[in-house]
Structures are given as C-alpha cells and as structure tokens.
Amino acid sequence: MVERRSSYCARVSGKIMTSQEILTQAKEVLEAAPGVVEFVRAQLLLLVEQIRAHFGDTGVVAFAIVALSVSALFLVRIVSFAVAAVKYLILPATILAVLVVLISPYTFAQALPVTSVACCLFLVFKS
C-alpha cells in the first residue's frame, strides 16, 4: 500500500521537502535578508568613500549618475519583459482557454495549461 502525504511535497536537490520545511526555509531566508542588505549598504558606503578619496565629489556624482542609469535600464528591461509576457503569452492563452471552454466539455482549469503550452510553443517556433 502506498502512503499518501496530506501536505504538499517538493523535490529540492534530490530531497523531498514538505510544505512545512519549505516555509521554515523561506522564514530563515527572510530573517537573513536584513543582514545581507546591511552588508551591501556598508560595502556601497565604503566604495563611495574610496571614490571620494580618489576622485573627489565629482567622482561621487559621476558614480551616482552611472549607477542610477544602469539601474533604470535594468528596471526598464524587467518591465518590458513583463509587459511582453502578458501581451504575447498570458492574454492569448487566457482568451484561447475561454474559447476552448465555450466549444468543448473541458473546464477552464483543464484548458489553461494546454493553451499556455500551445502559446509558448507558438512563440518559440515563431522566433
């Protein structure tokens, strides 16, 4: 007889983790996050002081402009990727799933994964 587990299980690097273990691990990561942020902040302040020592205040201003420009470009890339995913994948898959529900006996929950894969494959073969 096969034993069934009532909790959600995930396989991480060969080890099966229950939902409670996943939540515990996520809690540990969230508790460690402020320390990482503080470390990055300290390193950034150290870098700014080093730039100020070598190049003066104009070097700090130039560093700030470059850092903000790179951050803005990165943010624009992420937002454009998200908009493209909604425009070319999520919206067509949802519309196609609604059409499948209207003309077949399948439910929306059964049709959506199939239409999502179909839209993904269409995009892969289109490019």
C-alpha positions as CSV (number, residue, x, y, z in Angstrom):
1,M,0.0,0.0,0.0
2,V,1.3,3.4,-0.9
3,E,1.4,6.0,1.8
4,R,-0.1,9.4,0.9
5,R,1.0,12.6,2.4
6,S,-1.5,15.2,3.2
7,S,0.9,18.1,2.9
8,Y,2.5,19.5,-0.3
9,C,5.9,18.0,-1.2
10,A,8.6,19.4,-3.4
11,R,11.8,17.8,-4.5
12,V,14.8,20.0,-4.0
13,S,18.3,18.6,-5.0
14,G,17.1,15.0,-4.5
15,K,15.5,15.6,-1.1
16,I,11.7,15.6,-0.7
17,M,10.6,18.7,1.3
18,T,7.2,19.1,2.8
19,S,5.4,22.4,2.8
20,Q,6.3,23.0,6.5
21,E,10.0,22.5,5.6
22,I,9.7,24.9,2.7
23,L,8.0,27.5,4.9
24,T,10.8,27.1,7.5
25,Q,13.5,27.5,4.9
26,A,11.7,30.6,3.5
27,K,11.5,32.1,7.0
28,E,15.2,31.5,7.5
29,V,16.0,33.3,4.2
30,L,13.7,36.2,5.1
31,E,15.4,36.5,8.5
32,A,18.8,36.6,6.9
33,A,17.8,39.2,4.3
34,P,18.3,42.3,6.5
35,G,21.9,41.2,7.2
36,V,22.6,40.9,3.5
37,V,21.1,44.3,2.9
38,E,23.2,45.9,5.6
39,F,26.3,44.2,4.2
40,V,25.6,45.6,0.7
41,R,24.9,49.0,2.2
42,A,28.2,49.0,4.1
43,Q,30.1,47.9,1.0
44,L,28.5,50.6,-1.0
45,L,29.3,53.3,1.5
46,L,32.9,52.0,1.5
47,L,33.0,52.3,-2.3
48,V,31.6,55.8,-2.2
49,E,34.3,56.8,0.3
50,Q,37.0,55.3,-1.8
51,I,35.7,57.1,-4.9
52,R,35.6,60.4,-3.0
53,A,39.2,59.8,-1.8
54,H,40.5,59.3,-5.3
55,F,38.2,61.5,-7.5
56,G,36.5,63.9,-5.1
57,D,32.9,64.9,-5.1
58,T,32.6,65.0,-8.9
59,G,33.6,61.3,-8.9
60,V,30.8,60.5,-6.5
61,V,28.3,62.4,-8.6
62,A,29.5,60.6,-11.7
63,F,29.3,57.2,-9.9
64,A,25.7,58.1,-8.8
65,I,24.7,59.0,-12.3
66,V,26.1,55.8,-13.8
67,A,24.6,53.6,-11.0
68,L,21.2,55.2,-11.4
69,S,21.4,54.9,-15.2
70,V,22.3,51.2,-15.1
71,S,19.6,50.6,-12.5
72,A,17.0,52.4,-14.7
73,L,18.0,50.4,-17.8
74,F,17.7,47.2,-15.8
75,L,14.3,48.1,-14.4
76,V,13.1,49.1,-17.9
77,R,14.2,45.7,-19.2
78,I,12.4,43.8,-16.5
79,V,9.2,45.9,-17.0
80,S,9.3,45.4,-20.8
81,F,9.8,41.7,-20.4
82,A,6.8,41.5,-18.0
83,V,4.6,43.5,-20.4
84,A,5.7,41.3,-23.3
85,A,4.8,38.2,-21.3
86,V,1.4,39.5,-20.6
87,K,0.8,40.7,-24.1
88,Y,2.1,37.7,-26.0
89,L,1.6,34.8,-23.6
90,I,-0.8,35.3,-20.7
91,L,-3.5,37.2,-22.6
92,P,-3.7,34.9,-25.7
93,A,-3.6,31.8,-23.5
94,T,-6.4,33.0,-21.4
95,I,-8.5,34.0,-24.4
96,L,-7.8,30.7,-26.1
97,A,-8.8,28.8,-22.9
98,V,-12.1,30.7,-22.7
99,L,-12.8,29.7,-26.3
100,V,-12.0,26.1,-25.6
101,V,-14.3,26.1,-22.6
102,L,-17.1,27.5,-24.8
103,I,-16.8,24.9,-27.5
104,S,-15.7,21.8,-25.6
105,P,-16.6,20.0,-22.4
106,Y,-13.3,20.9,-20.7
107,T,-13.1,23.3,-17.7
108,F,-11.1,26.4,-17.7
109,A,-8.6,24.8,-15.2
110,Q,-8.1,21.9,-17.6
111,A,-7.8,24.1,-20.7
112,L,-5.5,26.8,-19.5
113,P,-2.3,24.7,-19.1
114,V,-2.7,23.3,-22.6
115,T,-3.3,26.7,-24.2
116,S,-0.4,28.1,-22.3
117,V,1.9,25.4,-23.7
118,A,0.4,26.0,-27.1
119,C,1.2,29.7,-26.9
120,C,4.7,29.1,-25.6
121,L,5.4,26.7,-28.5
122,F,4.0,29.1,-31.0
123,L,6.3,31.9,-29.7
124,V,9.3,29.5,-29.8
125,F,8.7,28.4,-33.3
126,K,7.8,31.9,-34.4
127,S,11.2,33.3,-33.3
